Amino acid sequence: MSRAKPSWAVRVVKGFAIFWWDFLVGDTPELFVAALVIIAVVALLRIVLQRNALAAIALPVLSIVALGVSVRRARGAARK
């Protein structure tokens, strides 16, 4: 039994999805998840709770924390 070759449209959609997955997630899926969580927290603070100043402070603080955690995990993995 031979498999049918996927159509051009299927290959384009699959290639597009693979590109975006690699671009957004790449080697560190935890940073992608952290970015989504940070966006959600800032949106919650800004839109739901109406705490604009707190949202403006939370964005860089949470970003720095996420990057710090990522670097610490990478250092630990490199030492092993």
Secondary structure as GFF3:
##gff-version 3
##sequence-region A 1 80
A	DSSP	alpha_helix	8	24	.	.	.	ID=ss1
A	DSSP	alpha_helix	29	43	.	.	.	ID=ss2
A	DSSP	pi_helix	44	48	.	.	.	ID=ss3
A	DSSP	alpha_helix	52	79	.	.	.	ID=ss4
###
